[in-house]
Amino acid sequence: MVTEVAKGSGYATAFKVVTALSTLSVLVQAVTAGQLLSGGAAGAHGMGATAVHALALAQLVVAMLLWRPARGPGWPALVSLVVLLLGFVQSMLGGSGAVAAHVPLGMALFGLSVWLLVWALRR
């Protein structure tokens, strides 16, 4: 439940925007990963990882602001932390060539991102 304070603070809107951008960046990563299979987009996939990490960090910061000063729920901050950490683990696995773990983690990351986005947009 999002409190009236959280709704009126602007943090809820900021969380919606950042979560949408973060989810979009994860989706773009999936597209560039598919392009890797046909021999291209290695540079785009690598740069996209930076965007995923930066947006996941921004999402965590806004989720914490939504939780503490705005008195919103705390679980989106926890899930945002998991998304940030999973992104780093997934990036490490991809860089080391462990595709068998990299791809399922990417799917989990996308699922968590979409879950947060759906929750944010329904509030």
Stockholm file with secondary structure:
# STOCKHOLM 1.0

chainA/1-123         MVTEVAKGSGYATAFKVVTALSTLSVLVQAVTAGQLLSGGAAGAHGMGATAVHALALAQLVVAMLLWRPARGPGWPALVSLVVLLLGFVQSMLGGSGAVAAHVPLGMALFGLSVWLLVWALRR
#=GR chainA/1-123 SS CCCHHHHHHSHHHHHHHHHHHHHHHHHHHHHHHHHHTTTCCHHHHHHHHHHHHHHHHHHHHHHHHHHTTTCCCSHHHHHHHHHHHHHHHHHHHHHHTCHHHHHHHHHHHHHHHHHHHHHHHTC
#=GC SS_cons         CCCHHHHHHSHHHHHHHHHHHHHHHHHHHHHHHHHHTTTCCHHHHHHHHHHHHHHHHHHHHHHHHHHTTTCCCSHHHHHHHHHHHHHHHHHHHHHHTCHHHHHHHHHHHHHHHHHHHHHHHTC
//
